[in-house]
């Protein structure tokens, strides 16, 4: 699409940051992300506190529980359930999106 000199072009893309506490993500989902190449084995362990046995492609549940407890202790305290519910909601941005007249194009 042609863009004229001086025009402002804004292209927004989704980020991979997610929301909520990564230590509350279901270990089976983290394993799926590792298997699909979205998360490395090192990141599964360091960021999500999930111990994956790469030889068997399984989650070591006991080791995961211990590691998550250690990671929570290292950063202070475990988040409360009320905070998790609030933090797990996607952020809202007023004045943007299809409700404001943007047109979606089929892919």
Phi and psi restraints in degrees (range 20) as a CNS / XPLOR table:
assign (resid 1 and name C) (resid 2 and name N)
       (resid 2 and name CA) (resid 2 and name C) 1.0 -68.5 20.0 2
assign (resid 2 and name N) (resid 2 and name CA)
       (resid 2 and name C) (resid 3 and name N) 1.0 140.3 20.0 2
assign (resid 2 and name C) (resid 3 and name N)
       (resid 3 and name CA) (resid 3 and name C) 1.0 -124.5 20.0 2
assign (resid 3 and name N) (resid 3 and name CA)
       (resid 3 and name C) (resid 4 and name N) 1.0 128.1 20.0 2
assign (resid 3 and name C) (resid 4 and name N)
       (resid 4 and name CA) (resid 4 and name C) 1.0 -77.6 20.0 2
assign (resid 4 and name N) (resid 4 and name CA)
       (resid 4 and name C) (resid 5 and name N) 1.0 149.6 20.0 2
assign (resid 4 and name C) (resid 5 and name N)
       (resid 5 and name CA) (resid 5 and name C) 1.0 -57.6 20.0 2
assign (resid 5 and name N) (resid 5 and name CA)
       (resid 5 and name C) (resid 6 and name N) 1.0 133.8 20.0 2
assign (resid 5 and name C) (resid 6 and name N)
       (resid 6 and name CA) (resid 6 and name C) 1.0 90.9 20.0 2
assign (resid 6 and name N) (resid 6 and name CA)
       (resid 6 and name C) (resid 7 and name N) 1.0 -13.5 20.0 2
assign (resid 6 and name C) (resid 7 and name N)
       (resid 7 and name CA) (resid 7 and name C) 1.0 -74.2 20.0 2
assign (resid 7 and name N) (resid 7 and name CA)
       (resid 7 and name C) (resid 8 and name N) 1.0 155.9 20.0 2
assign (resid 7 and name C) (resid 8 and name N)
       (resid 8 and name CA) (resid 8 and name C) 1.0 -104.3 20.0 2
assign (resid 8 and name N) (resid 8 and name CA)
       (resid 8 and name C) (resid 9 and name N) 1.0 125.3 20.0 2
assign (resid 8 and name C) (resid 9 and name N)
       (resid 9 and name CA) (resid 9 and name C) 1.0 -111.5 20.0 2
assign (resid 9 and name N) (resid 9 and name CA)
       (resid 9 and name C) (resid 10 and name N) 1.0 123.4 20.0 2
assign (resid 9 and name C) (resid 10 and name N)
       (resid 10 and name CA) (resid 10 and name C) 1.0 -119.7 20.0 2
assign (resid 10 and name N) (resid 10 and name CA)
       (resid 10 and name C) (resid 11 and name N) 1.0 121.9 20.0 2
assign (resid 10 and name C) (resid 11 and name N)
       (resid 11 and name CA) (resid 11 and name C) 1.0 -122.9 20.0 2
assign (resid 11 and name N) (resid 11 and name CA)
       (resid 11 and name C) (resid 12 and name N) 1.0 111.1 20.0 2
assign (resid 11 and name C) (resid 12 and name N)
       (resid 12 and name CA) (resid 12 and name C) 1.0 -102.0 20.0 2
assign (resid 12 and name N) (resid 12 and name CA)
       (resid 12 and name C) (resid 13 and name N) 1.0 135.6 20.0 2
assign (resid 12 and name C) (resid 13 and name N)
       (resid 13 and name CA) (resid 13 and name C) 1.0 -125.9 20.0 2
assign (resid 13 and name N) (resid 13 and name CA)
       (resid 13 and name C) (resid 14 and name N) 1.0 151.7 20.0 2
assign (resid 13 and name C) (resid 14 and name N)
       (resid 14 and name CA) (resid 14 and name C) 1.0 -69.8 20.0 2
assign (resid 14 and name N) (resid 14 and name CA)
       (resid 14 and name C) (resid 15 and name N) 1.0 149.0 20.0 2
assign (resid 14 and name C) (resid 15 and name N)
       (resid 15 and name CA) (resid 15 and name C) 1.0 -99.8 20.0 2
assign (resid 15 and name N) (resid 15 and name CA)
       (resid 15 and name C) (resid 16 and name N) 1.0 168.1 20.0 2
assign (resid 15 and name C) (resid 16 and name N)
       (resid 16 and name CA) (resid 16 and name C) 1.0 -98.4 20.0 2
assign (resid 16 and name N) (resid 16 and name CA)
       (resid 16 and name C) (resid 17 and name N) 1.0 12.6 20.0 2
assign (resid 16 and name C) (resid 17 and name N)
       (resid 17 and name CA) (resid 17 and name C) 1.0 -71.2 20.0 2
assign (resid 17 and name N) (resid 17 and name CA)
       (resid 17 and name C) (resid 18 and name N) 1.0 -30.7 20.0 2
assign (resid 17 and name C) (resid 18 and name N)
       (resid 18 and name CA) (resid 18 and name C) 1.0 68.2 20.0 2
assign (resid 18 and name N) (resid 18 and name CA)
       (resid 18 and name C) (resid 19 and name N) 1.0 -167.9 20.0 2
assign (resid 18 and name C) (resid 19 and name N)
       (resid 19 and name CA) (resid 19 and name C) 1.0 -148.7 20.0 2
assign (resid 19 and name N) (resid 19 and name CA)
       (resid 19 and name C) (resid 20 and name N) 1.0 162.4 20.0 2
assign (resid 19 and name C) (resid 20 and name N)
       (resid 20 and name CA) (resid 20 and name C) 1.0 86.4 20.0 2
assign (resid 20 and name N) (resid 20 and name CA)
       (resid 20 and name C) (resid 21 and name N) 1.0 174.8 20.0 2
assign (resid 20 and name C) (resid 21 and name N)
       (resid 21 and name CA) (resid 21 and name C) 1.0 -79.1 20.0 2
assign (resid 21 and name N) (resid 21 and name CA)
       (resid 21 and name C) (resid 22 and name N) 1.0 119.9 20.0 2
assign (resid 21 and name C) (resid 22 and name N)
       (resid 22 and name CA) (resid 22 and name C) 1.0 -62.6 20.0 2
assign (resid 22 and name N) (resid 22 and name CA)
       (resid 22 and name C) (resid 23 and name N) 1.0 -21.4 20.0 2
assign (resid 22 and name C) (resid 23 and name N)
       (resid 23 and name CA) (resid 23 and name C) 1.0 -75.4 20.0 2
assign (resid 23 and name N) (resid 23 and name CA)
       (resid 23 and name C) (resid 24 and name N) 1.0 -6.4 20.0 2
assign (resid 23 and name C) (resid 24 and name N)
       (resid 24 and name CA) (resid 24 and name C) 1.0 -102.0 20.0 2
assign (resid 24 and name N) (resid 24 and name CA)
       (resid 24 and name C) (resid 25 and name N) 1.0 -3.7 20.0 2
assign (resid 24 and name C) (resid 25 and name N)
       (resid 25 and name CA) (resid 25 and name C) 1.0 -66.5 20.0 2
assign (resid 25 and name N) (resid 25 and name CA)
       (resid 25 and name C) (resid 26 and name N) 1.0 137.3 20.0 2
assign (resid 25 and name C) (resid 26 and name N)
       (resid 26 and name CA) (resid 26 and name C) 1.0 -59.1 20.0 2
assign (resid 26 and name N) (resid 26 and name CA)
       (resid 26 and name C) (resid 27 and name N) 1.0 127.9 20.0 2
assign (resid 26 and name C) (resid 27 and name N)
       (resid 27 and name CA) (resid 27 and name C) 1.0 -55.1 20.0 2
assign (resid 27 and name N) (resid 27 and name CA)
       (resid 27 and name C) (resid 28 and name N) 1.0 -35.7 20.0 2
assign (resid 27 and name C) (resid 28 and name N)
       (resid 28 and name CA) (resid 28 and name C) 1.0 -62.8 20.0 2
assign (resid 28 and name N) (resid 28 and name CA)
       (resid 28 and name C) (resid 29 and name N) 1.0 -35.0 20.0 2
assign (resid 28 and name C) (resid 29 and name N)
       (resid 29 and name CA) (resid 29 and name C) 1.0 -71.4 20.0 2
assign (resid 29 and name N) (resid 29 and name CA)
       (resid 29 and name C) (resid 30 and name N) 1.0 -37.5 20.0 2
assign (resid 29 and name C) (resid 30 and name N)
       (resid 30 and name CA) (resid 30 and name C) 1.0 -64.1 20.0 2
assign (resid 30 and name N) (resid 30 and name CA)
       (resid 30 and name C) (resid 31 and name N) 1.0 -42.2 20.0 2
assign (resid 30 and name C) (resid 31 and name N)
       (resid 31 and name CA) (resid 31 and name C) 1.0 -59.2 20.0 2
assign (resid 31 and name N) (resid 31 and name CA)
       (resid 31 and name C) (resid 32 and name N) 1.0 -43.6 20.0 2
assign (resid 31 and name C) (resid 32 and name N)
       (resid 32 and name CA) (resid 32 and name C) 1.0 -60.8 20.0 2
assign (resid 32 and name N) (resid 32 and name CA)
       (resid 32 and name C) (resid 33 and name N) 1.0 -41.1 20.0 2
assign (resid 32 and name C) (resid 33 and name N)
       (resid 33 and name CA) (resid 33 and name C) 1.0 -65.2 20.0 2
assign (resid 33 and name N) (resid 33 and name CA)
       (resid 33 and name C) (resid 34 and name N) 1.0 -37.3 20.0 2
assign (resid 33 and name C) (resid 34 and name N)
       (resid 34 and name CA) (resid 34 and name C) 1.0 -64.6 20.0 2
assign (resid 34 and name N) (resid 34 and name CA)
       (resid 34 and name C) (resid 35 and name N) 1.0 -47.9 20.0 2
assign (resid 34 and name C) (resid 35 and name N)
       (resid 35 and name CA) (resid 35 and name C) 1.0 -62.2 20.0 2
assign (resid 35 and name N) (resid 35 and name CA)
       (resid 35 and name C) (resid 36 and name N) 1.0 -32.1 20.0 2
assign (resid 35 and name C) (resid 36 and name N)
       (resid 36 and name CA) (resid 36 and name C) 1.0 -87.1 20.0 2
assign (resid 36 and name N) (resid 36 and name CA)
       (resid 36 and name C) (resid 37 and name N) 1.0 0.0 20.0 2
assign (resid 36 and name C) (resid 37 and name N)
       (resid 37 and name CA) (resid 37 and name C) 1.0 81.5 20.0 2
assign (resid 37 and name N) (resid 37 and name CA)
       (resid 37 and name C) (resid 38 and name N) 1.0 12.0 20.0 2
assign (resid 37 and name C) (resid 38 and name N)
       (resid 38 and name CA) (resid 38 and name C) 1.0 -82.6 20.0 2
assign (resid 38 and name N) (resid 38 and name CA)
       (resid 38 and name C) (resid 39 and name N) 1.0 -27.3 20.0 2
assign (resid 38 and name C) (resid 39 and name N)
       (resid 39 and name CA) (resid 39 and name C) 1.0 -134.7 20.0 2
assign (resid 39 and name N) (resid 39 and name CA)
       (resid 39 and name C) (resid 40 and name N) 1.0 137.5 20.0 2
assign (resid 39 and name C) (resid 40 and name N)
       (resid 40 and name CA) (resid 40 and name C) 1.0 -80.2 20.0 2
assign (resid 40 and name N) (resid 40 and name CA)
       (resid 40 and name C) (resid 41 and name N) 1.0 163.9 20.0 2
assign (resid 40 and name C) (resid 41 and name N)
       (resid 41 and name CA) (resid 41 and name C) 1.0 -59.5 20.0 2
assign (resid 41 and name N) (resid 41 and name CA)
       (resid 41 and name C) (resid 42 and name N) 1.0 -40.7 20.0 2
assign (resid 41 and name C) (resid 42 and name N)
       (resid 42 and name CA) (resid 42 and name C) 1.0 -64.1 20.0 2
assign (resid 42 and name N) (resid 42 and name CA)
       (resid 42 and name C) (resid 43 and name N) 1.0 -41.0 20.0 2
assign (resid 42 and name C) (resid 43 and name N)
       (resid 43 and name CA) (resid 43 and name C) 1.0 -70.0 20.0 2
assign (resid 43 and name N) (resid 43 and name CA)
       (resid 43 and name C) (resid 44 and name N) 1.0 -36.7 20.0 2
assign (resid 43 and name C) (resid 44 and name N)
       (resid 44 and name CA) (resid 44 and name C) 1.0 -56.8 20.0 2
assign (resid 44 and name N) (resid 44 and name CA)
       (resid 44 and name C) (resid 45 and name N) 1.0 -41.9 20.0 2
assign (resid 44 and name C) (resid 45 and name N)
       (resid 45 and name CA) (resid 45 and name C) 1.0 -75.2 20.0 2
assign (resid 45 and name N) (resid 45 and name CA)
       (resid 45 and name C) (resid 46 and name N) 1.0 -51.4 20.0 2
assign (resid 45 and name C) (resid 46 and name N)
       (resid 46 and name CA) (resid 46 and name C) 1.0 -75.2 20.0 2
assign (resid 46 and name N) (resid 46 and name CA)
       (resid 46 and name C) (resid 47 and name N) 1.0 -40.2 20.0 2
assign (resid 46 and name C) (resid 47 and name N)
       (resid 47 and name CA) (resid 47 and name C) 1.0 -93.5 20.0 2
assign (resid 47 and name N) (resid 47 and name CA)
       (resid 47 and name C) (resid 48 and name N) 1.0 -36.6 20.0 2
assign (resid 47 and name C) (resid 48 and name N)
       (resid 48 and name CA) (resid 48 and name C) 1.0 -106.5 20.0 2
assign (resid 48 and name N) (resid 48 and name CA)
       (resid 48 and name C) (resid 49 and name N) 1.0 -10.1 20.0 2
assign (resid 48 and name C) (resid 49 and name N)
       (resid 49 and name CA) (resid 49 and name C) 1.0 67.0 20.0 2
assign (resid 49 and name N) (resid 49 and name CA)
       (resid 49 and name C) (resid 50 and name N) 1.0 31.2 20.0 2
assign (resid 49 and name C) (resid 50 and name N)
       (resid 50 and name CA) (resid 50 and name C) 1.0 -111.0 20.0 2
assign (resid 50 and name N) (resid 50 and name CA)
       (resid 50 and name C) (resid 51 and name N) 1.0 125.9 20.0 2
assign (resid 50 and name C) (resid 51 and name N)
       (resid 51 and name CA) (resid 51 and name C) 1.0 -96.4 20.0 2
assign (resid 51 and name N) (resid 51 and name CA)
       (resid 51 and name C) (resid 52 and name N) 1.0 113.9 20.0 2
assign (resid 51 and name C) (resid 52 and name N)
       (resid 52 and name CA) (resid 52 and name C) 1.0 -106.2 20.0 2
assign (resid 52 and name N) (resid 52 and name CA)
       (resid 52 and name C) (resid 53 and name N) 1.0 130.8 20.0 2
assign (resid 52 and name C) (resid 53 and name N)
       (resid 53 and name CA) (resid 53 and name C) 1.0 -88.4 20.0 2
assign (resid 53 and name N) (resid 53 and name CA)
       (resid 53 and name C) (resid 54 and name N) 1.0 101.1 20.0 2
assign (resid 53 and name C) (resid 54 and name N)
       (resid 54 and name CA) (resid 54 and name C) 1.0 -69.0 20.0 2
assign (resid 54 and name N) (resid 54 and name CA)
       (resid 54 and name C) (resid 55 and name N) 1.0 -23.9 20.0 2
assign (resid 54 and name C) (resid 55 and name N)
       (resid 55 and name CA) (resid 55 and name C) 1.0 -70.3 20.0 2
assign (resid 55 and name N) (resid 55 and name CA)
       (resid 55 and name C) (resid 56 and name N) 1.0 -38.3 20.0 2
assign (resid 55 and name C) (resid 56 and name N)
       (resid 56 and name CA) (resid 56 and name C) 1.0 -104.3 20.0 2
assign (resid 56 and name N) (resid 56 and name CA)
       (resid 56 and name C) (resid 57 and name N) 1.0 -6.4 20.0 2
assign (resid 56 and name C) (resid 57 and name N)
       (resid 57 and name CA) (resid 57 and name C) 1.0 52.3 20.0 2
assign (resid 57 and name N) (resid 57 and name CA)
       (resid 57 and name C) (resid 58 and name N) 1.0 53.9 20.0 2
assign (resid 57 and name C) (resid 58 and name N)
       (resid 58 and name CA) (resid 58 and name C) 1.0 -132.7 20.0 2
assign (resid 58 and name N) (resid 58 and name CA)
       (resid 58 and name C) (resid 59 and name N) 1.0 164.4 20.0 2
assign (resid 58 and name C) (resid 59 and name N)
       (resid 59 and name CA) (resid 59 and name C) 1.0 -97.5 20.0 2
assign (resid 59 and name N) (resid 59 and name CA)
       (resid 59 and name C) (resid 60 and name N) 1.0 131.0 20.0 2
assign (resid 59 and name C) (resid 60 and name N)
       (resid 60 and name CA) (resid 60 and name C) 1.0 -84.1 20.0 2
assign (resid 60 and name N) (resid 60 and name CA)
       (resid 60 and name C) (resid 61 and name N) 1.0 98.5 20.0 2
assign (resid 60 and name C) (resid 61 and name N)
       (resid 61 and name CA) (resid 61 and name C) 1.0 -62.2 20.0 2
assign (resid 61 and name N) (resid 61 and name CA)
       (resid 61 and name C) (resid 62 and name N) 1.0 -44.0 20.0 2
assign (resid 61 and name C) (resid 62 and name N)
       (resid 62 and name CA) (resid 62 and name C) 1.0 -66.1 20.0 2
assign (resid 62 and name N) (resid 62 and name CA)
       (resid 62 and name C) (resid 63 and name N) 1.0 -44.4 20.0 2
assign (resid 62 and name C) (resid 63 and name N)
       (resid 63 and name CA) (resid 63 and name C) 1.0 -66.3 20.0 2
assign (resid 63 and name N) (resid 63 and name CA)
       (resid 63 and name C) (resid 64 and name N) 1.0 -35.8 20.0 2
assign (resid 63 and name C) (resid 64 and name N)
       (resid 64 and name CA) (resid 64 and name C) 1.0 -63.8 20.0 2
assign (resid 64 and name N) (resid 64 and name CA)
       (resid 64 and name C) (resid 65 and name N) 1.0 -44.6 20.0 2
assign (resid 64 and name C) (resid 65 and name N)
       (resid 65 and name CA) (resid 65 and name C) 1.0 -61.1 20.0 2
assign (resid 65 and name N) (resid 65 and name CA)
       (resid 65 and name C) (resid 66 and name N) 1.0 -44.4 20.0 2
assign (resid 65 and name C) (resid 66 and name N)
       (resid 66 and name CA) (resid 66 and name C) 1.0 -63.6 20.0 2
assign (resid 66 and name N) (resid 66 and name CA)
       (resid 66 and name C) (resid 67 and name N) 1.0 -45.4 20.0 2
assign (resid 66 and name C) (resid 67 and name N)
       (resid 67 and name CA) (resid 67 and name C) 1.0 -64.1 20.0 2
assign (resid 67 and name N) (resid 67 and name CA)
       (resid 67 and name C) (resid 68 and name N) 1.0 -42.4 20.0 2
assign (resid 67 and name C) (resid 68 and name N)
       (resid 68 and name CA) (resid 68 and name C) 1.0 -62.9 20.0 2
assign (resid 68 and name N) (resid 68 and name CA)
       (resid 68 and name C) (resid 69 and name N) 1.0 -39.0 20.0 2
assign (resid 68 and name C) (resid 69 and name N)
       (resid 69 and name CA) (resid 69 and name C) 1.0 -63.5 20.0 2
assign (resid 69 and name N) (resid 69 and name CA)
       (resid 69 and name C) (resid 70 and name N) 1.0 -41.5 20.0 2
assign (resid 69 and name C) (resid 70 and name N)
       (resid 70 and name CA) (resid 70 and name C) 1.0 -63.9 20.0 2
assign (resid 70 and name N) (resid 70 and name CA)
       (resid 70 and name C) (resid 71 and name N) 1.0 -44.4 20.0 2
assign (resid 70 and name C) (resid 71 and name N)
       (resid 71 and name CA) (resid 71 and name C) 1.0 -64.9 20.0 2
assign (resid 71 and name N) (resid 71 and name CA)
       (resid 71 and name C) (resid 72 and name N) 1.0 -40.6 20.0 2
assign (resid 71 and name C) (resid 72 and name N)
       (resid 72 and name CA) (resid 72 and name C) 1.0 -64.1 20.0 2
assign (resid 72 and name N) (resid 72 and name CA)
       (resid 72 and name C) (resid 73 and name N) 1.0 -43.1 20.0 2
assign (resid 72 and name C) (resid 73 and name N)
       (resid 73 and name CA) (resid 73 and name C) 1.0 -63.3 20.0 2
assign (resid 73 and name N) (resid 73 and name CA)
       (resid 73 and name C) (resid 74 and name N) 1.0 -38.1 20.0 2
assign (resid 73 and name C) (resid 74 and name N)
       (resid 74 and name CA) (resid 74 and name C) 1.0 -67.3 20.0 2
assign (resid 74 and name N) (resid 74 and name CA)
       (resid 74 and name C) (resid 75 and name N) 1.0 -29.5 20.0 2
assign (resid 74 and name C) (resid 75 and name N)
       (resid 75 and name CA) (resid 75 and name C) 1.0 -99.2 20.0 2
assign (resid 75 and name N) (resid 75 and name CA)
       (resid 75 and name C) (resid 76 and name N) 1.0 4.0 20.0 2
assign (resid 75 and name C) (resid 76 and name N)
       (resid 76 and name CA) (resid 76 and name C) 1.0 129.2 20.0 2
assign (resid 76 and name N) (resid 76 and name CA)
       (resid 76 and name C) (resid 77 and name N) 1.0 -95.2 20.0 2
assign (resid 76 and name C) (resid 77 and name N)
       (resid 77 and name CA) (resid 77 and name C) 1.0 -137.9 20.0 2
assign (resid 77 and name N) (resid 77 and name CA)
       (resid 77 and name C) (resid 78 and name N) 1.0 158.5 20.0 2
assign (resid 77 and name C) (resid 78 and name N)
       (resid 78 and name CA) (resid 78 and name C) 1.0 -70.0 20.0 2
assign (resid 78 and name N) (resid 78 and name CA)
       (resid 78 and name C) (resid 79 and name N) 1.0 139.9 20.0 2
assign (resid 78 and name C) (resid 79 and name N)
       (resid 79 and name CA) (resid 79 and name C) 1.0 -67.0 20.0 2
assign (resid 79 and name N) (resid 79 and name CA)
       (resid 79 and name C) (resid 80 and name N) 1.0 149.6 20.0 2
assign (resid 79 and name C) (resid 80 and name N)
       (resid 80 and name CA) (resid 80 and name C) 1.0 -81.7 20.0 2
assign (resid 80 and name N) (resid 80 and name CA)
       (resid 80 and name C) (resid 81 and name N) 1.0 159.6 20.0 2
assign (resid 80 and name C) (resid 81 and name N)
       (resid 81 and name CA) (resid 81 and name C) 1.0 -61.2 20.0 2
assign (resid 81 and name N) (resid 81 and name CA)
       (resid 81 and name C) (resid 82 and name N) 1.0 -39.8 20.0 2
assign (resid 81 and name C) (resid 82 and name N)
       (resid 82 and name CA) (resid 82 and name C) 1.0 -61.9 20.0 2
assign (resid 82 and name N) (resid 82 and name CA)
       (resid 82 and name C) (resid 83 and name N) 1.0 -41.0 20.0 2
assign (resid 82 and name C) (resid 83 and name N)
       (resid 83 and name CA) (resid 83 and name C) 1.0 -66.8 20.0 2
assign (resid 83 and name N) (resid 83 and name CA)
       (resid 83 and name C) (resid 84 and name N) 1.0 -38.5 20.0 2
assign (resid 83 and name C) (resid 84 and name N)
       (resid 84 and name CA) (resid 84 and name C) 1.0 -60.8 20.0 2
assign (resid 84 and name N) (resid 84 and name CA)
       (resid 84 and name C) (resid 85 and name N) 1.0 -43.3 20.0 2
assign (resid 84 and name C) (resid 85 and name N)
       (resid 85 and name CA) (resid 85 and name C) 1.0 -62.9 20.0 2
assign (resid 85 and name N) (resid 85 and name CA)
       (resid 85 and name C) (resid 86 and name N) 1.0 -40.7 20.0 2
assign (resid 85 and name C) (resid 86 and name N)
       (resid 86 and name CA) (resid 86 and name C) 1.0 -69.5 20.0 2
assign (resid 86 and name N) (resid 86 and name CA)
       (resid 86 and name C) (resid 87 and name N) 1.0 -43.3 20.0 2
assign (resid 86 and name C) (resid 87 and name N)
       (resid 87 and name CA) (resid 87 and name C) 1.0 -73.5 20.0 2
assign (resid 87 and name N) (resid 87 and name CA)
       (resid 87 and name C) (resid 88 and name N) 1.0 -21.4 20.0 2
assign (resid 87 and name C) (resid 88 and name N)
       (resid 88 and name CA) (resid 88 and name C) 1.0 -79.6 20.0 2
assign (resid 88 and name N) (resid 88 and name CA)
       (resid 88 and name C) (resid 89 and name N) 1.0 -7.8 20.0 2
assign (resid 88 and name C) (resid 89 and name N)
       (resid 89 and name CA) (resid 89 and name C) 1.0 -80.1 20.0 2
assign (resid 89 and name N) (resid 89 and name CA)
       (resid 89 and name C) (resid 90 and name N) 1.0 138.3 20.0 2
assign (resid 89 and name C) (resid 90 and name N)
       (resid 90 and name CA) (resid 90 and name C) 1.0 -66.9 20.0 2
assign (resid 90 and name N) (resid 90 and name CA)
       (resid 90 and name C) (resid 91 and name N) 1.0 148.1 20.0 2
assign (resid 90 and name C) (resid 91 and name N)
       (resid 91 and name CA) (resid 91 and name C) 1.0 -67.6 20.0 2
assign (resid 91 and name N) (resid 91 and name CA)
       (resid 91 and name C) (resid 92 and name N) 1.0 146.2 20.0 2
assign (resid 91 and name C) (resid 92 and name N)
       (resid 92 and name CA) (resid 92 and name C) 1.0 -103.3 20.0 2
assign (resid 92 and name N) (resid 92 and name CA)
       (resid 92 and name C) (resid 93 and name N) 1.0 140.0 20.0 2
assign (resid 92 and name C) (resid 93 and name N)
       (resid 93 and name CA) (resid 93 and name C) 1.0 -125.6 20.0 2
assign (resid 93 and name N) (resid 93 and name CA)
       (resid 93 and name C) (resid 94 and name N) 1.0 112.1 20.0 2
assign (resid 93 and name C) (resid 94 and name N)
       (resid 94 and name CA) (resid 94 and name C) 1.0 -68.5 20.0 2
assign (resid 94 and name N) (resid 94 and name CA)
       (resid 94 and name C) (resid 95 and name N) 1.0 146.3 20.0 2
assign (resid 94 and name C) (resid 95 and name N)
       (resid 95 and name CA) (resid 95 and name C) 1.0 77.0 20.0 2
assign (resid 95 and name N) (resid 95 and name CA)
       (resid 95 and name C) (resid 96 and name N) 1.0 20.4 20.0 2
assign (resid 95 and name C) (resid 96 and name N)
       (resid 96 and name CA) (resid 96 and name C) 1.0 -136.8 20.0 2
assign (resid 96 and name N) (resid 96 and name CA)
       (resid 96 and name C) (resid 97 and name N) 1.0 162.4 20.0 2
assign (resid 96 and name C) (resid 97 and name N)
       (resid 97 and name CA) (resid 97 and name C) 1.0 94.5 20.0 2
assign (resid 97 and name N) (resid 97 and name CA)
       (resid 97 and name C) (resid 98 and name N) 1.0 -171.7 20.0 2
assign (resid 97 and name C) (resid 98 and name N)
       (resid 98 and name CA) (resid 98 and name C) 1.0 -64.0 20.0 2
assign (resid 98 and name N) (resid 98 and name CA)
       (resid 98 and name C) (resid 99 and name N) 1.0 -28.9 20.0 2
assign (resid 98 and name C) (resid 99 and name N)
       (resid 99 and name CA) (resid 99 and name C) 1.0 -64.0 20.0 2
assign (resid 99 and name N) (resid 99 and name CA)
       (resid 99 and name C) (resid 100 and name N) 1.0 -20.3 20.0 2
assign (resid 99 and name C) (resid 100 and name N)
       (resid 100 and name CA) (resid 100 and name C) 1.0 -97.8 20.0 2
assign (resid 100 and name N) (resid 100 and name CA)
       (resid 100 and name C) (resid 101 and name N) 1.0 13.4 20.0 2
assign (resid 100 and name C) (resid 101 and name N)
       (resid 101 and name CA) (resid 101 and name C) 1.0 102.8 20.0 2
assign (resid 101 and name N) (resid 101 and name CA)
       (resid 101 and name C) (resid 102 and name N) 1.0 0.9 20.0 2
assign (resid 101 and name C) (resid 102 and name N)
       (resid 102 and name CA) (resid 102 and name C) 1.0 -67.3 20.0 2
assign (resid 102 and name N) (resid 102 and name CA)
       (resid 102 and name C) (resid 103 and name N) 1.0 148.7 20.0 2
assign (resid 102 and name C) (resid 103 and name N)
       (resid 103 and name CA) (resid 103 and name C) 1.0 -107.1 20.0 2
assign (resid 103 and name N) (resid 103 and name CA)
       (resid 103 and name C) (resid 104 and name N) 1.0 131.7 20.0 2
assign (resid 103 and name C) (resid 104 and name N)
       (resid 104 and name CA) (resid 104 and name C) 1.0 -88.6 20.0 2
assign (resid 104 and name N) (resid 104 and name CA)
       (resid 104 and name C) (resid 105 and name N) 1.0 136.8 20.0 2
assign (resid 104 and name C) (resid 105 and name N)
       (resid 105 and name CA) (resid 105 and name C) 1.0 -107.6 20.0 2
assign (resid 105 and name N) (resid 105 and name CA)
       (resid 105 and name C) (resid 106 and name N) 1.0 139.3 20.0 2
assign (resid 105 and name C) (resid 106 and name N)
       (resid 106 and name CA) (resid 106 and name C) 1.0 -67.6 20.0 2
assign (resid 106 and name N) (resid 106 and name CA)
       (resid 106 and name C) (resid 107 and name N) 1.0 147.9 20.0 2
